[in-house]
Amino acid sequence: MKVIFVGMHNKPNTPPLSSSTRSGSLIDSIIRKIPSLETLKTNMWDVEEFPQVEEKTKLSLGWHDRIKWGKDDVIILLGAEVHKNFVAVEGMRLIKIGHPSAVRSFEAQDLYVSRAVGFIKSYKPIKI
């Protein structure tokens, strides 16, 4: 089983969910709590800016071309924009959580990480 995190779009000259960003740093904290699981940080849109409305579906479909996921993998959708625009297919094991960029205080960050780890460890599928 692999855990695949899905953010929105790339920041200029950085990998998806870069450790240099608040979001990437929080995802790294989650990853450190699940060391026995393989993980992958991705973005739904492979562009460096927020796409126009008419581009979103096409770019969302591109995730499936770039990311090789398996039936045993758990895909973590980060935030409402990803929840709304991710193109899910039958058989995907999805978990929807808030986007880490919205988490501000240290207390809230600790809670975010522990809840995400709990969701991953006690995975229960959602209907698509």
C-alpha positions, 0 to 999 in steps of 0.5 A: 500500500502506498499513500499518495497525497494530492495537492492543487498545483505546483509552486514555481521551481519546486516539487509537488507539496515541497518541504519548503512550504507550510503545506509540504512541511505538514505533509512531511510531518504526517509521513514521518508518523507512517514510516512503514508506508511508501508515500508520494506527494503529487499535485492534481494540476501539473501547472505553476498557477491556478488554472482557469475554470475551463482548464480544470477538468482536462488538467485533472485528468492528466493526474491519472497519466502522470501518477501510477496508482494501484488498487491497494493505494490510499489517495489523500485529497487535500482541500475543497478545491481538490475534493471538488475537481479530482477525477475519481474512478471506481476502485480508488481508495480516497480520504478527503482532508482539509488543505494544510495551508489553512492550518495556522497554530502549532496546536492546530498543526499537531491536531491536523497531523494526528487526525490525518495519521488516524484516517490513514491507519484506520482507512475506511473508503468513501463512496465516489 
